[in-house]
Amino acid sequence: MTPKLDIEPGSSTAYHTGDWRTRQPVYRNKWPPCSQTCPASEDIQAWLALATEQHWQAAWQKLTERNPFPATMGRICYHACESACNRKHLDSAVNIHAMERYLGDRAITRKWSHKPVCDTPQTQRVAIVGAGPAGLSCAFQLARHGYPVTIFDAQAVPGGTLYSAIPDYRLPKSVLASEIDAILALGIELRLNSRVGKEISESDLRDQFDAVFLAIGSQRPRQYPGKESSRHRVMSGLEFLHRLNRGEQIALLSERKPKHVAVVGGGNTAIDVARCIRRLGAEVTVICAQDSHGNHHRELGTEMPASLQEVIEAETEGVQFIYRAGIRRLVRSGEHLSGIEIAHVDQVYDRHGDFNPVLFDGTEEFVPAGLAIFAIGQETDWQGLEQLSQSTQADGVWLGGDAVSKSKLAATAVGSGYQAAMSIMADLKGEPFVFDTHKKAQITFRQMSLHYYPKQSRHEGEVSEQRLDGFNEVETGLLDDDATHEARRCLSCGVCFMCDNCWHFCPDAAVIKKAGGYGIDDDYCKGCGICAQECPCGHIDMERLTG
């Protein structure tokens, strides 16, 4: 006799294959490496996803939740996010900084405005000392949450080093001014030409405000040691850039204009100075104590600190580099500088890890120069803030930005201002402050299925062929179609983008579509792991059942 089937052919609903499993799939958002490395902690995947659908204003609003300077940072940030981008293991990194600039420029053109987070005005007042990126970022967050904010700055123009030390070919003043105006439009009071210790005292700040944030930056240049540093034709990199940004470029090199200029230093300020000098028509040699990129001498960590891309741009513009070299002495002919005697650097750091180059005797050579510019770092000037600088958060005083950070990047200062604002608000509310760290797991390209993504070329802005003719911007921004293309190159690492692969490939039809994502039918999922294997972006983890 032929046995009867317990169920009709074509149906397997009676067999709960979920009883077989020892593992289960879990949908879990992970933290893309671009956001993990962003000093401002932007949710890059989220605003790129909005840009993919051409929701430009929504993308800008999402971006500016953490960084109110997209047009500025899109031009000057050294975009560590792109170095971490998983897409570079497929073809090339998403052009994140160009997308940031595109959204920022679009906001300026269309006069988009920032929206308050809280409609209820707060009564506790906050003072911010310094109108640079850290101070403005902190003020932006506080004002959005309804706090009355007053910024004090010793200079006549806001922006800090963004205004005074970054050349126009990298950051036009009009772009920076537009983004600062949008921040101040939230109702922030700005008091310029107001140095604490002169126009207002430390005690007045403490008496008149419930919290104080010190973000004064590091704008005092380190001087070249020795009496001869104060002589004619020797200056600091910051002094040079400040004078240039004040419109003194004609007078700067007009009298007995030097044909050769030596710039001493290996950071981004040195590169900015050198590229400016090329635009002023002189030859320039950068003398750097460290090794060139990718060419370490003997010691770890001796690679020059300047951005590789900036160095490449400088070389393209005719800047000469001498690596692993230090200054023996300045060589003069009467009152005029004729050049610099340099020598090979045998050791960059001393045994305490401090930068203290040791020169190798017998390796001296002469570099001709009619002007020597030393870009060897900056320090913080605490004059007038001696008491506040020694205060703590328990006293209602917060410190941030370049004044307390080893990283002198503008994006780091923006992130510092955000964290300070969150801490200040928590303190004023009497709540504990939880430091803003990303607790989600970071995803690498090895956890993704990159073969599902088609290769696509990276789009760039156009580069001017007349780059040395004046101080106009070297590179233009992305066009509309290019911006859409770049946004769609994002792999959405670790974040579901509803591709349906898990639903299509599940052999047991155990994946269920639902609003905003997917669910698992535990009665039929046998834990085979095919859904996780076929998920392009690595959004699904297979976890062992413990119960």
C-alpha positions as CSV (number, residue, x, y, z in Angstrom):
1,M,0.0,0.0,0.0
2,T,1.3,3.5,-0.9
3,P,1.6,5.6,2.3
4,K,-0.5,8.7,2.4
5,L,1.3,12.0,2.7
6,D,0.4,14.0,5.8
7,I,0.3,17.2,3.7
8,E,-0.7,18.2,0.2
9,P,2.1,18.3,-2.5
10,G,3.5,21.8,-2.9
11,S,3.3,22.8,0.7
12,S,5.9,22.5,3.4
13,T,4.3,24.6,6.1
14,A,4.0,21.7,8.4
15,Y,7.7,21.3,8.7
16,H,9.1,24.0,11.1
17,T,12.6,24.0,9.8
18,G,13.4,26.7,12.3
19,D,13.8,23.9,14.9
20,W,16.9,22.8,13.1
21,R,19.0,25.9,13.4
22,T,21.9,26.6,15.7
23,R,22.4,30.2,14.4
24,Q,20.1,33.0,13.6
25,P,20.4,36.1,11.3
26,V,20.4,39.5,12.9
27,Y,19.9,42.7,11.0
28,R,22.3,45.2,12.6
29,N,23.4,48.7,11.5
30,K,27.1,49.1,11.6
31,W,29.3,52.2,11.5
32,P,30.9,52.9,8.1
33,P,34.6,53.5,8.3
34,C,34.2,57.0,6.7
35,S,32.2,58.2,9.7
36,Q,34.4,56.4,12.1
37,T,37.4,58.4,10.9
38,C,35.6,61.7,10.4
39,P,36.9,64.2,13.0
40,A,33.5,65.9,13.0
41,S,31.7,62.6,13.4
42,E,29.4,63.2,10.5
43,D,26.9,60.5,9.6
44,I,28.3,60.4,6.0
45,Q,26.3,57.4,4.8
46,A,23.0,59.0,5.9
47,W,23.5,62.3,4.1
48,L,24.9,60.5,1.0
49,A,21.8,58.3,1.0
50,L,19.6,61.4,0.9
51,A,21.7,62.9,-1.9
52,T,21.3,59.7,-3.9
53,E,17.6,60.5,-4.1
54,Q,18.5,64.2,-4.9
55,H,17.0,65.3,-1.7
56,W,19.7,68.0,-1.6
57,Q,18.3,70.2,1.2
58,A,17.6,67.2,3.5
59,A,21.1,65.9,2.8
60,W,22.5,69.4,3.8
61,Q,20.4,69.5,6.9
62,K,21.6,66.0,7.9
63,L,25.3,66.9,7.2
64,T,25.1,70.2,9.2
65,E,23.7,68.4,12.3
66,R,27.4,67.9,13.1
67,N,29.3,70.2,10.8
68,P,27.9,73.7,10.0
69,F,30.8,74.4,7.5
70,P,30.2,72.0,4.6
71,A,31.3,74.4,1.8
72,T,34.4,75.4,3.9
73,M,35.4,71.9,4.9
74,G,34.6,70.5,1.5
75,R,37.5,72.7,0.3
76,I,40.1,72.5,3.0
77,C,39.5,69.3,4.9
78,Y,42.1,66.6,4.2
79,H,39.3,64.0,4.1
80,A,40.5,61.1,6.2
81,C,37.1,59.7,5.5
82,E,38.1,58.9,1.9
83,S,41.3,57.1,3.0
84,A,39.0,54.8,5.0
85,C,36.3,54.4,2.3
86,N,35.7,50.7,1.6
87,R,35.0,51.5,-2.1
88,K,38.7,52.0,-2.7
89,H,39.0,48.2,-2.6
90,L,36.6,48.1,-5.5
91,D,37.8,51.0,-7.7
92,S,38.3,54.3,-5.9
93,A,36.9,56.1,-2.8
94,V,33.7,58.1,-3.0
95,N,34.5,61.8,-3.5
96,I,33.1,62.7,-0.1
97,H,34.7,66.1,0.3
98,A,33.5,67.2,-3.2
99,M,30.0,66.1,-2.2
100,E,30.3,68.1,1.0
101,R,31.3,71.2,-1.0
102,Y,28.5,70.7,-3.5
103,L,25.9,70.7,-0.7
104,G,27.5,73.6,1.1
105,D,27.7,75.7,-2.1
106,R,24.1,74.8,-3.0
107,A,23.0,76.0,0.4
108,I,24.8,79.3,0.0
109,T,23.3,79.8,-3.5
110,R,19.8,79.0,-2.4
111,K,20.1,80.7,1.0
112,W,19.0,77.7,3.0
113,S,18.8,78.4,6.7
114,H,19.5,76.3,9.8
115,K,16.5,75.2,11.8
116,P,16.4,75.2,15.6
117,V,16.1,71.9,17.3
118,C,14.3,73.3,20.3
119,D,11.5,75.9,20.2
120,T,11.7,76.6,23.9
121,P,14.2,79.4,24.8
122,Q,16.6,78.6,27.5
123,T,17.6,81.2,30.2
124,Q,21.1,80.0,31.0
125,R,23.7,82.1,29.1
126,V,26.9,80.7,27.5
127,A,30.1,82.7,26.6
128,I,32.4,81.5,24.0
129,V,35.9,82.9,23.6
130,G,37.1,82.6,20.0
131,A,35.2,82.8,16.8
132,G,37.2,80.1,15.0
133,P,35.8,76.7,13.9
134,A,35.6,75.3,17.4
135,G,33.9,78.3,18.9
136,L,31.4,78.7,16.0
137,S,30.6,75.0,16.0
138,C,29.9,75.1,19.8
139,A,27.8,78.2,19.4
140,F,25.9,76.7,16.5
141,Q,24.8,73.6,18.6
142,L,23.9,75.7,21.7
143,A,21.9,78.2,19.7
144,R,20.0,75.4,17.9
145,H,18.9,74.1,21.3
146,G,17.7,77.5,22.4
147,Y,20.6,78.7,24.5
148,P,21.6,82.4,24.4
149,V,25.2,82.5,23.2
150,T,27.7,85.4,23.0
151,I,31.0,84.9,21.2
152,F,34.0,87.1,22.1
153,D,36.9,87.4,19.6
154,A,40.0,89.6,19.7
155,Q,40.1,90.0,15.9
156,A,38.1,92.3,13.7
157,V,36.7,89.4,11.5
158,P,35.3,86.1,12.6
159,G,36.7,82.7,11.4
160,G,40.0,82.4,13.3
161,T,42.7,80.7,11.2
162,L,40.0,79.8,8.6
163,Y,40.0,83.5,7.7
164,S,43.5,84.6,8.6
165,A,45.7,81.7,7.5
166,I,44.1,79.9,4.6
167,P,44.7,81.4,1.2
168,D,41.9,82.4,-1.2
169,Y,42.9,79.8,-3.7
170,R,41.8,77.1,-1.2
171,L,39.0,79.0,0.6
172,P,37.4,82.1,-0.9
173,K,36.5,84.6,1.9
174,S,33.0,84.9,0.6
175,V,32.3,81.2,1.1
176,L,33.5,81.3,4.7
177,A,31.6,84.5,5.4
178,S,28.3,83.0,4.1
179,E,28.6,80.0,6.3
180,I,29.4,82.1,9.4
181,D,26.5,84.4,8.6
182,A,24.1,81.3,8.5
183,I,25.4,80.2,11.9
184,L,25.0,83.7,13.4
185,A,21.5,83.9,12.0
186,L,20.4,81.5,14.8
187,G,20.5,84.5,17.1
188,I,24.2,84.3,18.3
189,E,25.7,87.6,19.5
190,L,29.2,88.2,18.1
191,R,31.5,90.7,19.8
192,L,34.6,91.4,17.7
193,N,37.7,93.4,18.8
194,S,36.9,92.1,22.3
195,R,40.0,90.5,23.9
196,V,39.4,88.9,27.2
197,G,41.7,90.7,29.7
198,K,41.3,94.0,27.9
199,E,37.8,94.8,26.7
200,I,36.2,92.3,29.1
201,S,37.7,90.7,32.2
202,E,37.8,87.1,33.2
203,S,35.7,87.9,36.3
204,D,33.0,89.5,34.2
205,L,32.7,86.4,32.1
206,R,32.3,84.2,35.1
207,D,29.8,86.6,36.7
208,Q,27.7,87.3,33.6
209,F,27.5,83.8,32.1
210,D,26.5,80.3,33.3
211,A,29.2,78.5,31.3
212,V,32.3,79.5,29.4
213,F,33.9,77.7,26.4
214,L,37.5,78.7,25.6
215,A,38.3,78.0,21.9
216,I,41.1,80.5,21.3
217,G,43.1,78.4,18.9
218,S,46.9,78.5,18.5
219,Q,47.8,81.6,16.5
220,R,51.1,82.6,18.0
221,P,53.9,81.3,15.7
222,R,56.9,79.5,17.1
223,Q,60.0,81.7,16.3
224,Y,63.2,80.5,14.8
225,P,65.8,80.7,17.6
226,G,68.5,83.2,17.6
227,K,68.9,87.0,17.4
228,E,69.1,86.9,13.6
229,S,65.5,85.7,13.3
230,S,64.4,89.2,14.0
231,R,66.5,90.7,11.2
232,H,65.3,91.8,7.7
233,R,63.8,89.2,5.3
234,V,62.9,86.6,8.0
235,M,59.4,86.0,9.1
236,S,57.0,83.3,10.3
237,G,54.6,81.4,8.1
238,L,51.6,82.7,10.0
239,E,52.8,86.3,9.7
240,F,53.2,85.8,6.0
241,L,49.7,84.4,5.5
242,H,48.1,87.0,7.8
243,R,49.7,89.8,5.8
244,L,48.7,88.1,2.6
245,N,45.1,87.7,3.7
246,R,45.0,91.4,4.7
247,G,45.7,92.3,1.1
248,E,49.4,93.1,1.6
249,Q,50.7,90.7,-1.1
250,I,51.8,93.6,-3.4
251,A,53.9,95.4,-0.7
252,L,55.2,92.1,0.7
253,L,57.6,91.3,-2.1
254,S,57.6,94.5,-4.2
255,E,60.7,96.1,-2.8
256,R,63.8,94.3,-3.9
257,K,61.6,91.3,-4.7
258,P,63.5,88.1,-3.9
259,K,63.8,85.6,-6.8
260,H,64.2,82.7,-4.4
261,V,62.4,82.1,-1.1
262,A,63.1,79.3,1.4
263,V,60.3,77.9,3.5
264,V,61.3,75.9,6.6
265,G,58.8,73.3,7.8
266,G,56.9,70.2,6.8
267,G,53.3,70.9,7.8
268,N,50.4,72.2,5.8
269,T,51.1,75.8,6.7
270,A,54.5,75.5,5.0
271,I,52.8,74.1,1.9
272,D,50.3,77.0,1.9
273,V,53.1,79.5,2.2
274,A,55.1,77.9,-0.6
275,R,52.1,77.7,-3.0
276,C,51.3,81.4,-2.3
277,I,54.9,82.4,-3.1
278,R,54.6,80.7,-6.4
279,R,51.5,82.8,-7.1
280,L,53.5,85.9,-6.3
281,G,56.1,85.0,-9.0
282,A,59.1,83.8,-7.0
283,E,60.9,80.4,-6.9
284,V,60.5,78.5,-3.6
285,T,62.2,75.7,-1.8
286,V,60.6,73.9,1.1
287,I,63.2,72.6,3.6
288,C,61.7,69.8,5.7
289,A,63.4,67.8,8.5
290,Q,61.1,64.8,8.0
291,D,61.0,62.2,5.2
292,S,58.9,62.5,2.2
293,H,55.6,60.5,2.1
294,G,56.2,56.8,1.9
295,N,59.9,57.0,2.4
296,H,60.8,56.6,6.1
297,H,64.5,57.0,6.9
298,R,65.1,54.9,10.0
299,E,62.7,56.2,12.6
300,L,58.9,55.5,12.7
301,G,56.7,58.5,12.5
302,T,59.1,60.7,10.7
303,E,56.9,61.2,7.6
304,M,56.2,64.9,6.9
305,P,52.9,65.9,8.5
306,A,51.6,67.8,5.5
307,S,48.8,66.3,3.4
308,L,50.2,64.1,0.5
309,Q,47.6,65.7,-1.8
310,E,48.8,69.2,-0.9
311,V,52.4,68.2,-1.5
312,I,51.5,66.8,-4.9
313,E,49.7,70.0,-5.8
314,A,52.7,72.1,-4.7
315,E,55.1,70.0,-6.8
316,T,52.7,70.5,-9.8
317,E,53.0,74.2,-9.2
318,G,56.8,74.2,-9.2
319,V,57.6,74.1,-5.5
320,Q,61.0,72.4,-4.8
321,F,61.5,70.1,-1.8
322,I,64.6,69.2,0.2
323,Y,63.8,66.4,2.7
324,R,65.6,65.3,5.8
325,A,67.4,68.6,6.1
326,G,67.7,71.3,8.9
327,I,69.1,74.8,9.2
328,R,72.7,75.4,10.2
329,R,72.6,79.2,9.8
330,L,71.2,82.1,7.9
331,V,73.7,83.5,5.4
332,R,73.7,87.3,4.9
333,S,75.3,89.8,2.7
334,G,75.3,93.0,4.8
335,E,71.7,93.6,5.9
336,H,70.3,91.4,3.2
337,L,69.7,87.6,3.3
338,S,71.5,85.7,0.6
339,G,70.6,82.2,1.6
340,I,70.5,79.4,4.1
341,E,73.1,76.8,5.1
342,I,71.4,73.5,5.6
343,A,72.7,70.1,6.7
344,H,71.4,66.5,6.6
345,V,69.2,65.5,9.5
346,D,70.6,62.4,11.2
347,Q,67.8,62.2,13.9
348,V,64.4,63.9,13.9
349,Y,63.3,63.1,17.5
350,D,65.2,62.9,20.7
351,R,64.9,60.0,23.1
352,H,61.9,61.6,24.8
353,G,60.0,61.6,21.6
354,D,60.2,65.4,21.2
355,F,60.9,67.0,17.8
356,N,64.6,67.9,18.1
357,P,66.5,67.4,14.8
358,V,70.2,66.5,15.1
359,L,72.2,67.6,12.1
360,F,75.0,65.5,10.5
361,D,78.3,67.3,10.4
362,G,80.0,67.5,7.0
363,T,76.8,67.4,5.0
364,E,76.3,71.2,4.7
365,E,75.1,72.9,1.5
366,F,73.9,76.3,0.6
367,V,70.4,77.1,-0.6
368,P,70.0,80.6,-2.1
369,A,67.1,82.7,-0.7
370,G,66.3,86.4,-0.4
371,L,63.5,85.6,2.1
372,A,63.3,82.9,4.7
373,I,59.9,81.9,6.1
374,F,59.7,79.6,9.1
375,A,56.5,77.6,9.4
376,I,57.6,75.5,12.4
377,G,54.4,75.4,14.4
378,Q,52.1,77.5,16.5
379,E,51.4,78.0,20.2
380,T,48.5,79.2,22.2
381,D,48.6,82.6,23.8
382,W,46.8,82.5,27.1
383,Q,47.5,86.2,28.0
384,G,44.4,87.6,29.7
385,L,43.0,84.1,30.3
386,E,45.4,82.8,32.9
387,Q,42.7,82.1,35.5
388,L,40.1,80.6,33.2
389,S,42.7,78.4,31.5
390,Q,43.3,76.7,34.9
391,S,39.6,76.2,35.5
392,T,37.7,72.9,35.0
393,Q,34.2,71.9,33.9
394,A,33.3,71.8,37.6
395,D,33.9,75.5,37.6
396,G,31.8,76.0,34.5
397,V,34.7,76.4,32.1
398,W,35.3,74.2,29.1
399,L,38.4,74.1,26.8
400,G,38.5,72.9,23.2
401,G,39.8,73.3,19.7
402,D,43.5,73.8,18.7
403,A,44.4,75.2,22.1
404,V,44.1,71.7,23.7
405,S,44.2,69.4,20.7
406,K,47.3,67.7,19.2
407,S,45.5,67.6,15.9
408,K,45.4,71.1,14.3
409,L,42.8,70.2,11.7
410,A,39.8,72.4,11.2
411,A,37.4,69.4,11.2
412,T,38.8,68.2,14.5
413,A,38.0,71.7,15.9
414,V,34.5,71.5,14.6
415,G,34.1,68.1,16.3
416,S,35.5,69.5,19.5
417,G,33.0,72.3,19.5
418,Y,30.1,69.9,19.1
419,Q,31.3,67.7,22.0
420,A,31.8,70.8,24.2
421,A,28.2,72.0,23.4
422,M,26.8,68.6,24.3
423,S,28.7,68.6,27.6
424,I,27.7,72.1,28.4
425,M,24.0,71.4,27.8
426,A,24.1,68.3,29.9
427,D,25.8,70.2,32.8
428,L,23.3,73.0,32.7
429,K,20.5,70.5,32.8
430,G,22.1,68.6,35.7
431,E,22.4,65.5,33.6
432,P,25.4,63.2,33.2
433,F,27.3,63.7,29.9
434,V,28.0,60.6,27.9
435,F,30.9,61.2,25.6
436,D,29.7,60.9,22.0
437,T,31.4,57.7,20.7
438,H,30.1,55.4,18.1
439,K,29.3,52.1,19.8
440,K,28.2,50.4,16.6
441,A,30.6,47.9,15.1
442,Q,32.8,49.2,12.3
443,I,32.5,47.3,9.1
444,T,35.4,46.5,6.7
445,F,35.3,45.6,3.1
446,R,36.0,41.9,4.0
447,Q,32.6,41.7,5.6
448,M,30.9,42.9,2.4
449,S,30.1,41.3,-1.0
450,L,31.8,43.9,-3.2
451,H,31.2,41.8,-6.3
452,Y,27.5,42.9,-6.3
453,Y,28.6,46.5,-7.0
454,P,29.5,47.6,-10.5
455,K,32.7,49.5,-10.9
456,Q,32.2,53.2,-11.5
457,S,34.7,56.0,-12.2
458,R,35.2,58.7,-9.6
459,H,34.1,62.2,-10.7
460,E,36.2,65.3,-9.9
461,G,35.8,69.0,-10.4
462,E,37.8,70.7,-13.1
463,V,41.3,72.1,-12.4
464,S,42.2,75.4,-13.8
465,E,45.1,75.5,-16.2
466,Q,46.0,79.0,-15.1
467,R,46.4,78.0,-11.5
468,L,49.4,80.4,-10.8
469,D,47.6,83.4,-12.2
470,G,46.4,85.1,-9.0
471,F,44.6,83.5,-6.1
472,N,41.4,82.2,-7.6
473,E,40.3,78.8,-6.7
474,V,42.2,76.0,-8.4
475,E,39.4,73.5,-8.6
476,T,35.7,73.9,-9.4
477,G,33.0,72.0,-7.7
478,L,30.9,69.1,-9.0
479,L,28.1,69.6,-11.5
480,D,24.6,68.4,-10.6
481,D,24.9,65.1,-12.6
482,D,28.4,64.5,-11.1
483,A,27.1,65.0,-7.6
484,T,24.3,62.5,-8.2
485,H,26.7,60.0,-9.6
486,E,29.1,60.3,-6.7
487,A,26.4,60.0,-4.1
488,R,25.2,56.7,-5.8
489,R,28.8,55.3,-5.6
490,C,28.4,55.0,-1.8
491,L,28.3,51.3,-0.8
492,S,26.1,52.0,2.2
493,C,28.6,50.0,4.3
494,G,26.8,48.2,7.1
495,V,23.5,50.0,6.6
496,C,20.6,48.3,4.7
497,F,19.5,50.0,1.5
498,M,16.6,47.6,0.7
499,C,18.2,45.7,-2.2
500,D,16.0,42.6,-1.4
501,N,18.9,40.1,-1.8
502,C,18.2,38.4,1.6
503,W,14.5,38.1,0.6
504,H,15.3,36.7,-2.9
505,F,17.9,34.2,-1.9
506,C,16.4,32.7,1.3
507,P,15.7,29.1,0.4
508,D,13.0,28.8,3.1
509,A,11.1,32.0,2.4
510,A,11.9,32.9,6.0
511,V,12.7,36.6,5.2
512,I,9.7,38.8,5.5
513,K,9.4,42.2,4.0
514,K,8.0,44.9,6.3
515,A,7.8,48.6,6.5
516,G,11.3,50.1,6.7
517,G,13.2,46.8,6.5
518,Y,13.0,43.0,6.9
519,G,12.1,40.5,9.5
520,I,12.8,36.8,10.1
521,D,10.1,34.1,10.4
522,D,11.7,32.0,13.2
523,D,9.5,29.0,12.4
524,Y,11.2,28.4,9.1
525,C,14.6,30.0,9.3
526,K,17.1,27.1,9.7
527,G,20.2,29.4,10.1
528,C,21.8,28.5,6.8
529,G,23.4,32.0,6.6
530,I,22.7,32.5,2.9
531,C,21.0,35.8,3.6
532,A,24.2,37.1,5.4
533,Q,26.4,35.8,2.6
534,E,24.4,37.5,-0.1
535,C,23.9,40.8,1.7
536,P,26.1,43.3,-0.3
537,C,26.6,45.9,2.5
538,G,27.3,43.5,5.4
539,H,24.1,44.5,7.3
540,I,23.3,40.9,8.5
541,D,25.2,39.0,11.2
542,M,24.9,35.3,12.0
543,E,24.7,34.8,15.7
544,R,24.8,31.5,17.6
545,L,21.6,30.6,19.5
546,T,22.2,30.5,23.2
547,G,18.7,29.6,24.6
